[in-house]
Amino acid sequence: MTADSTGRIRTDIAHNARVWNYWLGGKDNYQVDRAVGEQVTEMFPGIGEVARADRAFLGRAVAHLVGDRGVRQLLDIGTGLPTGENTHEVAQRLAPDARVVYVDNDPIVLTHAHALLTSSPEGVTTYIDQDARNAREIVAAAAATLDLTRPVAVMLLGILNFIPDTGDTLRIVRTLMDEVPSGSYLVLTHPTLDADVGGAGNQAAMDFWNENATPPITGRTRAEFEAYFEGLELLAPGVESCSRWRCPEAPVVPQFGAVARKP
Ligand SMILES: C[S@@+](CC[C@H](N)C(=O)[O-])C[C@H]1O[C@@H](n2cnc3c(N)ncnc32)[C@H](O)[C@@H]1O
């Protein structure tokens, strides 16, 4: 649990939004988060690179969809704490009229939502406090801001790994993609234990995380990651280490990334 029964932020156990912020060099974290973050880094020294590669992928994917493919609506589920290049900043720099809806279930992300709710005058940025498991409720709330008869980029970066049941994650993705029209996009990143992208060294660190932090994390194989895109058209270069997506020379990280179009 990230909050107690009254919704207050828990500072006695590390939580992923804050530890992710620590790995990205941010200041929005507590001692308990830094301690777990440092321990994971000792066990798996590449974790900081994974976090940076994931954010760089976010920037490239949003720039490609908005700049090259004309997307003007983005639904970013698993917002995280604000960093330098948030989805709405990348999108609205290229298209000031872009409309961005963020979703997260962490009370600390909610407290920082005001920093995310800035927008270009022509565009909109809003925030929904909701669990990703409630995909239908997310779509219903997002419909107040997004025109669901027009294409939407549905983004789930580094979040499905916090939902242990693979069947649940597949249902979430399908529900979301069923509710958006043809020409919409799915944008995903996900950590893996697959050895060919350096994931083997991640197992002990994930075990440590699951004993000392919340929510529990699950790595998924390339085949499991590919299954999220069934029925969609993967954009080149397909499923890759997220560091290499449209950046072929970069060193691999054990975090898959891909973007696909709904036909
Ligand atoms: C590792 S961070 C990734 C943040 C950002 N998407 C990125 O790629 O940099 C995962 C985010 O997902 C959120 N999250 C985890 N499980 C969630 C759930 N079941 N529902 C909504 N948000 C969740 C966390 O609070 C956190 O902000």
The ligand as an SDF file (V2000), in Angstrom:
LIG
                    3D

 27 29  0  0  0  0  0  0  0  0999 V2000
    8.1930    3.4240  -12.6750 C   0  0  0  0  0  0  0  0  0  0  0  0
    7.0390    4.7320  -12.6370 S   0  0  0  0  0  0  0  0  0  0  0  0
    7.0150    5.1800  -14.3680 C   0  0  0  0  0  0  0  0  0  0  0  0
    6.6290    6.6190  -14.5940 C   0  0  0  0  0  0  0  0  0  0  0  0
    6.5900    7.0560  -16.0610 C   0  0  0  0  0  0  0  0  0  0  0  0
    5.5180    6.3760  -16.7870 N   0  0  0  0  0  0  0  0  0  0  0  0
    7.9150    6.7870  -16.7260 C   0  0  0  0  0  0  0  0  0  0  0  0
    7.9750    5.9080  -17.5970 O   0  0  0  0  0  0  0  0  0  0  0  0
    8.9040    7.4520  -16.3730 O   0  0  0  0  0  0  0  0  0  0  0  0
    5.4680    3.8530  -12.4850 C   0  0  0  0  0  0  0  0  0  0  0  0
    4.2820    4.7550  -12.1650 C   0  0  0  0  0  0  0  0  0  0  0  0
    3.1000    3.9430  -12.2390 O   0  0  0  0  0  0  0  0  0  0  0  0
    2.2720    4.2180  -11.1180 C   0  0  0  0  0  0  0  0  0  0  0  0
    1.4790    3.0070  -10.8310 N   0  0  0  0  0  0  0  0  0  0  0  0
    1.9250    1.7980  -10.4130 C   0  0  0  0  0  0  0  0  0  0  0  0
    0.8960    0.9250  -10.3010 N   0  0  0  0  0  0  0  0  0  0  0  0
   -0.2170    1.6170  -10.6480 C   0  0  0  0  0  0  0  0  0  0  0  0
   -1.5940    1.2700  -10.7520 C   0  0  0  0  0  0  0  0  0  0  0  0
   -2.0290    0.0240  -10.4550 N   0  0  0  0  0  0  0  0  0  0  0  0
   -2.4720    2.2250  -11.1450 N   0  0  0  0  0  0  0  0  0  0  0  0
   -2.0570    3.4900  -11.4370 C   0  0  0  0  0  0  0  0  0  0  0  0
   -0.7640    3.8710  -11.3750 N   0  0  0  0  0  0  0  0  0  0  0  0
    0.1510    2.9600  -10.9740 C   0  0  0  0  0  0  0  0  0  0  0  0
    3.2270    4.5610  -10.0040 C   0  0  0  0  0  0  0  0  0  0  0  0
    2.6120    5.3230   -8.9780 O   0  0  0  0  0  0  0  0  0  0  0  0
    4.3110    5.3430  -10.7620 C   0  0  0  0  0  0  0  0  0  0  0  0
    4.0220    6.7110  -10.7900 O   0  0  0  0  0  0  0  0  0  0  0  0
  1  2  1  0
  2  3  1  0
  2 10  1  0
  3  4  1  0
  4  5  1  0
  5  6  1  0
  5  7  1  0
  7  8  2  0
  7  9  1  0
 10 11  1  0
 11 12  1  0
 11 26  1  0
 12 13  1  0
 13 14  1  0
 13 24  1  0
 14 15  1  0
 14 23  1  0
 15 16  2  0
 16 17  1  0
 17 18  1  0
 17 23  2  0
 18 19  1  0
 18 20  2  0
 20 21  1  0
 21 22  2  0
 22 23  1  0
 24 25  1  0
 24 26  1  0
 26 27  1  0
M  CHG  2   2   1   9  -1
M  END
$$$$
